[in-house]
Amino acid sequence: MRSLKKALRILLAIFFIIGGINHFLKPDFYFEMMPNFIPFHGIMVYASGILEILLGIGLLIPKFKNKAALGILFLLIIFLVVHINAYFHNIPVVGSGWRILMQFVLIAWAWWLSVNKD
């Protein structure tokens, strides 16, 4: 079980680091999803990219892995609000809602990593 948890932690770290880098490579993808009630779209897109990268790296550092998983959990809950808003405003990036479903999987994954200490 311990090696499975480690593999899933590394996989989530890679996913978040790549996702964070993508905020800088394809910012328009993220700008399109930003709800009007969130100010400073540009700053928020880049700041969330930086957070994703830092939290992903944190998952790889034993001292910070549980706190990083908790940070990812909170970030994913915020992203869920953004994705739900985009879905109900028919923003094509979100598509048929698969991103929303994926958010719940990622939230459960991050929660599991944050509460199960190894």
MARSEKOL-747075 format. One line per field, with one value per residue (C-alpha): residue number from 1; residue in one letter; x, y, z. Coordinates in nm, 4 decimals, always signed. Example, Ala and Ser with C-alpha at 12.3 -4.5 7.8 and 13.67 -1.06 7.14 Angstrom:
n c(1, 2)
res c(A, S)
east c(+1.2300, +1.3670)
north c(-0.4500, -0.1060)
up c(+0.7800, +0.7140)
//
This chain:
n c(1, 2, 3, 4, 5, 6, 7, 8, 9, 10, 11, 12, 13, 14, 15, 16, 17, 18, 19, 20, 21, 22, 23, 24, 25, 26, 27, 28, 29, 30, 31, 32, 33, 34, 35, 36, 37, 38, 39, 40, 41, 42, 43, 44, 45, 46, 47, 48, 49, 50, 51, 52, 53, 54, 55, 56, 57, 58, 59, 60, 61, 62, 63, 64, 65, 66, 67, 68, 69, 70, 71, 72, 73, 74, 75, 76, 77, 78, 79, 80, 81, 82, 83, 84, 85, 86, 87, 88, 89, 90, 91, 92, 93, 94, 95, 96, 97, 98, 99, 100, 101, 102, 103, 104, 105, 106, 107, 108, 109, 110, 111, 112, 113, 114, 115, 116, 117, 118)
res c(M, R, S, L, K, K, A, L, R, I, L, L, A, I, F, F, I, I, G, G, I, N, H, F, L, K, P, D, F, Y, F, E, M, M, P, N, F, I, P, F, H, G, I, M, V, Y, A, S, G, I, L, E, I, L, L, G, I, G, L, L, I, P, K, F, K, N, K, A, A, L, G, I, L, F, L, L, I, I, F, L, V, V, H, I, N, A, Y, F, H, N, I, P, V, V, G, S, G, W, R, I, L, M, Q, F, V, L, I, A, W, A, W, W, L, S, V, N, K, D)
east c(+0.0000, +0.2867, +0.4404, +0.0980, +0.0521, +0.3992, +0.3327, -0.0017, +0.1623, +0.4329, +0.1723, -0.0348, +0.2811, +0.3671, +0.0091, +0.0142, +0.3600, +0.2720, -0.0675, +0.0999, +0.3502, +0.0588, -0.0814, +0.2196, +0.2281, -0.1455, -0.2882, -0.5808, -0.7228, -0.7481, -0.8549, -1.1598, -1.2775, -1.2324, -1.5649, -1.6411, -1.6704, -1.2997, -1.0851, -0.7475, -0.7812, -0.4223, -0.2729, -0.5052, -0.4195, -0.0462, -0.0699, -0.2668, -0.0034, +0.2708, +0.0711, +0.0180, +0.3906, +0.4913, +0.2333, +0.3325, +0.6954, +0.5826, +0.4288, +0.7766, +0.9397, +0.8758, +0.8606, +0.5896, +0.3966, +0.0908, +0.0652, +0.1078, -0.1714, -0.3936, -0.3049, -0.3956, -0.7243, -0.8156, -0.6998, -0.9135, -1.2195, -1.1627, -1.1146, -1.4395, -1.6258, -1.4559, -1.5417, -1.9039, -1.9405, -1.7846, -2.0107, -2.3287, -2.2135, -2.1571, -1.7856, -1.6619, -1.3398, -1.5359, -1.7217, -1.9785, -1.8832, -1.6003, -1.3725, -1.6188, -1.6302, -1.2514, -1.2366, -1.4194, -1.1733, -0.8788, -1.0323, -1.0750, -0.7198, -0.5690, -0.7792, -0.6623, -0.3004, -0.3419, -0.5036, -0.3141, +0.0303, +0.3010)
north c(+0.0000, +0.2343, +0.2034, +0.2597, +0.5779, +0.6972, +0.6278, +0.8116, +1.1051, +1.1267, +1.1001, +1.3811, +1.5903, +1.5452, +1.6246, +1.9502, +2.0595, +2.0083, +2.1749, +2.4720, +2.5095, +2.4961, +2.8151, +2.9934, +2.8099, +2.8380, +3.1127, +3.1809, +2.8377, +2.9481, +3.3089, +3.1752, +2.9898, +3.2765, +3.3981, +3.7686, +3.7794, +3.6988, +4.0108, +4.0373, +3.7413, +3.7576, +3.7654, +3.4869, +3.2573, +3.2997, +3.2863, +2.9615, +2.8235, +2.9113, +2.7548, +2.4354, +2.4084, +2.4776, +2.2400, +1.9714, +2.0095, +2.0053, +1.6617, +1.5345, +1.6670, +1.4315, +1.7134, +1.8996, +1.6224, +1.6191, +1.9982, +2.0170, +1.7617, +1.9721, +2.2834, +2.1006, +1.9947, +2.3586, +2.4737, +2.2082, +2.3204, +2.6751, +2.5409, +2.3471, +2.6763, +2.8103, +2.4974, +2.4907, +2.8590, +2.7944, +2.4958, +2.6894, +2.9759, +2.7332, +2.8012, +2.5373, +2.4662, +2.2806, +2.0757, +1.8268, +1.8566, +1.6024, +1.8607, +1.8922, +1.5156, +1.5032, +1.7697, +1.5378, +1.2573, +1.4909, +1.6283, +1.2760, +1.1893, +1.4958, +1.4396, +1.0763, +1.1847, +1.4593, +1.2458, +0.9217, +0.9737, +0.7260)
up c(+0.0000, +0.0819, -0.2655, -0.4265, -0.2247, -0.3194, -0.6883, -0.6724, -0.4940, -0.7616, -1.0377, -0.8864, -0.8457, -1.2136, -1.3120, -1.1136, -1.2202, -1.5878, -1.5339, -1.3668, -1.6493, -1.8942, -1.7343, -1.8835, -2.2168, -2.2924, -2.0721, -2.3094, -2.2222, -1.8582, -1.9304, -2.1121, -1.8005, -1.5549, -1.4146, -1.4228, -1.0433, -1.0056, -1.0508, -1.2202, -1.4559, -1.5766, -1.2292, -1.1136, -1.4053, -1.3548, -0.9738, -0.9895, -1.2272, -0.9802, -0.6954, -0.8939, -0.9657, -0.6040, -0.4583, -0.7089, -0.6041, -0.2393, -0.2933, -0.3810, -0.0634, +0.2312, +0.4875, +0.2901, +0.1125, +0.3405, +0.3559, -0.0220, -0.0681, +0.1591, -0.0431, -0.3632, -0.2055, -0.1299, -0.4734, -0.6415, -0.4466, -0.5742, -0.9277, -0.8935, -0.8499, -1.1653, -1.3661, -1.2520, -1.3434, -1.6861, -1.7439, -1.6681, -1.8910, -2.1821, -2.2105, -2.4576, -2.2669, -2.0015, -2.2612, -2.1407, -1.7783, -1.7795, -1.6149, -1.3267, -1.2802, -1.2941, -1.0227, -0.7833, -0.8592, -0.8022, -0.4816, -0.3441, -0.4513, -0.2811, +0.0308, +0.0513, +0.0228, +0.2826, +0.5549, +0.5094, +0.6508, +0.5626)
//
